[in-house]
């Protein structure tokens, strides 16, 4: 065994040498503006033939109409369930055949999408994204199917300790504000959402003036610029007027206990946090990860 020690030490020295010899490279972020004035932020990376795009529109579930809570979330589940000439099955089959990832999501203050695609299918993926945002079908079958799934999820959450605690916490912090409402809605509100509501959401919320785009991967600024116009140029120039009232969480020191016949207890607590522009934000962010892994 002793004869192996020098080799092990040498290997360790080599690893240490490599770690210290390779200087950290700052990520180069490039601002790209299309001929039509659409802006994106690009990080070129040609190591692998893959392109990833993330986008976000300002305004999310906090703008759901009263009695239609869960609207933004429901729209996010249906935009990739048929668009343009492609019904749900054809749209999903195209994504699967070309290994394209296309996902939409709704948060309280934003509505987003994520695309990941091999370079050779880049134009197809961007066009499918365009169709989903500008020509969603909302056919009866996928609407019925996804509504049933959302309602089933809500029934499950009504017995899930973590979901119960999270919804109770938000309602306690923001009792008279949209932030206190569940992003997924309720059994009653999801059942009340109509196709006309979803079409109005797309028309009023998905617009160029509230859009932010980030792209990483095997694409140049010259290639990306015209794609931005092709993909997002058909969106309305401006979203419908909206405003979410500014609010501070009501931190009162209360302790709320909800008794459930479950084997495990879940505990959530909250206090006022920091704005992202606060100089101590990232210090607190790192501390949070050290204390609890970011959870």
N, C-alpha and C positions, 0 to 999 in steps of 0.2 A: 504493500500500500504506500510505503514511503516513496517509492519510485514515481508515483503518480503526482506527488505534491508539486514538484517543479513545473510540470505541465499545467496543472490547475492554476498555479500562481501566474504562469505566463499567459494563460487564457484570460484570467482576470485582468492582468495588466493590459492586454490587448483591448479588452472591452472598455476599460477606463480610458485608454488612449483614444479610442474611437469617439467616446462620448465627449471628451474634452476637445478633441481635434476638430469636430464638426460644429462650426459656429451656427447659432440660431439664425434663420433667415426670416426677415420680416415679411409678412404677407403683403403682396402688392395688390391694392384695391383700386380699380379703375372706374371712373364715372363714365358711363356710356349714355349718350343722348341720341335718339333715333332722328331721322329726318323730320318726323312728325312731332318731335319734342317730348317723346316719352323717355323717362330717365330710368336707368338701372345701374346697379353696382356689380362689377364683374371681378372675379378672381380667376385668372387663367391657370389651368393645370392640365397639361397635356400628357401626364404620366399614364393615364388610363383613358380609354375612349368612352368616357361617361360625362354627362352633363346633368347638373342638378339646379333646379330653379325653385326658389321660394318667393311667394308674394303675399302681401297683406293689404286689405282695404281697411281703412279706419271705420270704426263703427261695427259693433257685433251684437251679441244677444241683449245687451243693455238697451238696444233700440227696439226690441220686440214689442209689438203693441200689447196693451193690457188685455188679458184673456187669450192671447196667442203666444204666450211664453213658449220658447222652444222652436220658434219659427226659423231663426238663423241656423240652429243646429239641424233642423229637418232639411233645410235647403242644402246644407253641406253634405248630407248623405245621398242626395238625389242628383246633383249636377253631373256625376259620372255614370248615371243610369239612363243614358240615352240623350243624344243631342243631334241637331241637324237631321240628316237622312238616316242616322244610325239609331235603331231602337236599343233598349237596354242590353239585350243579349249580344247584338252586333258590336256595340261600343265596348262592352267588357271583353268580348272575344278579341277585338283588335288590340286592346291593352295587353291581354295575356299572350297573344301570338308574338308580339314584338317586345315582350318583357318591359313594358312601360309602366312606371308607377305614377298614378295621378290620384291625389287625395285632396279633399277639401276639409276645412275645419272651422269651427266657430268658437270664439272666445268672447268674453264680456265686451271688450273694446275693439275687437278686430275680427275680420273674416279672411281666412287665408287659404292658400293652396300650395301643394308641393308636387313637383314633377321630377322624375329621375329617368333618364333614357340613355341608351347607347347612342353614340354619335351618328351612326348610320341611319337611325330612325328619328333624328332630331326634328326635322320639319314636320313629320307626322305627329309627333308628340305635342309640339307647339300648336298645331292646327286643332288637335283634339281638345286642348286646353281652351283655345279660342271658341270652339263650338260649345263647349260646356258652359262657358260664361255668357255667351251671346245668343245661343240657340237651344237652351235646355228644353227637353220635351215634356217632362213631368207626366208621362203616360200613366194610365190608371193602374196597370199591374205593378210597376215598381213603387208607385206612391202607396198603394195598399200594402205591399210587402214590407216596405221600410217603415211605414207607420206602425204596423204590427210589431216589428222588431223594437222600435223605440218605446212602445207601450210596455212590451215585455221587459225591457231594460229598466223602465221606471218602477215596475212592480218588484223587480229584483232589488232595486236600490231601496225600496221601502222597508226591506228587511236586512239591509246591509249596514253594519255598524258604522263603517267609515263614511259611507254616503250620508247617512242620517246625521252624523256629527258635523260633516262639512256643510250641509245645507242649513243646519241649525246655527252654526257659527256665522255664516254669511248673513242670515236673516237677523241675527242679533246685532251684528256690527252695522248693518245697513237696513234698518227696519222699514223705512219709508222711501227707499231708493231702488232703482232697477238692479243695482249690484246685489241686493238681497234676494233677488229672485233666482231660482235654479236655471242655469243655462239650457238644460235639457227640457225645461217646462214641467208640466204636471200631466197626469192622466187626462184631465179635463181639457187643458189647453192644447195638447198635441192632437187630441181627437177633434178639436174645433178648427184646426188649420186647414184651409182650402187651397187648391191649386192656384186660385187667383191671388191669394196672399203670397205664395212663393214667387209667382211671376212679378208681383209688385216689388218684392224684396230685391230680386235680381235687377229690375229696371231702375230702382231708386238708390240702391246701395253700391252696386258694382260699377264704379266710375273712375275715370283716369285721375281726377284731382285728389282722390283719397288713396291712391295706389302707390305702394313701395315694392320694388323688385330687387332681388339678389340672385346672381347666377354664378356658379362655380363649375369649372371643368374644362372640357376639351372644346373650347369655342373662343374665337377672337372677338375683339370689339367690332371689327369690320363686319364679321358674320352676324353678330348679335343685333346690331343697330337696325337693319331692315326687318329682322324677325320680330322686334318689338312692335313695329307698326303693324305687321301682318297679324300679330297675336292680340294686341290690345287696342289697335286703332279704331275698331268698331264699337268699343265701349263708349257710353255717354261721356261727354267732356266733364260734366259736373254731376255729383251726387245730389239727391234731393236734400234740402236743408234739414239739418238735425243738430241736436245739442243734448248732451248728457250733463245734467246739473252736477257741478263739483260738490263733493261731499267728503267729510272726514268720518272715519269709523267711530262709532260710539263705544269707546272702551270704558267700561264702568266697573270692572273688577268683579262682575257677576260670575257665579259658577252655576252652570245648568247641568243637571243630571237627568238623563233619559234612561229609564230602566227597561231593559229588554232581556228576554230569556236566552241569552247567547253565552257561549263559552269564553269569549274573549272580550275584553273591554278596550275601547278606543278613546284616547284622550287628545283633544285638540285645544290649543290655546293661542291667543294672538294679542299683539300689541301694535302700536303705530310703527310703521316702517319708514323707509327713506325713499325719497324721490330718486329716480335714476340719475338725475342731474346733480344730486348731492355729492360733494367731493368724497364723502365717506361711504358711498354706495358699494363700491367694489370691495372695500375693506370688510363691510358687513356681509357681503355676498360670500367672501372666502370664509369668514368666521362661521357662517351658517352651514357651509359644507363641512367644516371641521367638526362642528358640534353634531350635525345630524345627516351628513351626506347630501345636503341640499333639499331634504324633504321638509 
